[in-house]
Amino acid sequence: MSPTRIWKFVIIPFMGYLFLRLLRFTLRLKIVNDNKVNAYLSEGGKIIMAFWHGRQLFMPFAYNGNG
């Protein structure tokens, strides 16, 4: 693999990942009515998450794998 490809496909994406992980610790996450959502999920229900486009980059940090 050439050095350019290593930078493009290995090093730069990994640096972006680390940057987002570090930035995560500076975020405040506000969850509204989570007791209702958790009760609905525990009954086997499915949900659709809604968010503003400006927050799209950080949605993986809000999703805990349920639903």
Steps between C-alpha positions, in 0.01 A plus 500: 500500500640838402560772762227717346243221532606436860440868583168509313348179628667432836657798672257784414183300584655385827593858592141607422369222722725609787395863453130408524560283806679787673234750394234270644614583852422869447140439391185532707231252406140583587256210496131590526241254637748213520285315754220469242742387231667243725162359605393475136825328401477253789160394364664415168410823319713663232581870472618755246749755632466863390776761509613822335735473202762698689516219756519213252873447547449410865197270475711184542582622851131536590393161368547223755404208279136452602207541267 
